[in-house]
Amino acid sequence: MEERDPHYASVLRTRKLAVSGLPVTVAAGGEDAQSAKLAEQVQQLTVAPEFQDLLDNCLDTLGKGYAVNEIM
C-alpha cells in the first residue's frame, strides 16, 4: 500500500519518525534488586546499534497490522 499511495506513505513515515525519535526509557518493575538489575540490562540493550533497526521493524506494524522480528 505504501508503494502505491504516496500520500499514505508520507503520513505513515511521519508517524514512524515521530515514534522513533522519542527517547527510550526503562523503569524497574519493582523495588527489589532483581528488578533494578533487569531494568539496567534492558537499558543496555536499548543503546545497542541494532535496537534502532528493531524499533523500525516494529513500527512497520502501523501500516500492515503486524510485524515479525527474530532475535538472532
Buried (B, 14 or more C-beta within 10 A) or exposed (E): EBEEEEEEBEBBBEEBEEEEEEEEEBEBEEEEEEEBEBBEEEBEEBEEEEEEEBBBEBBBEBBEEEBEEEEE
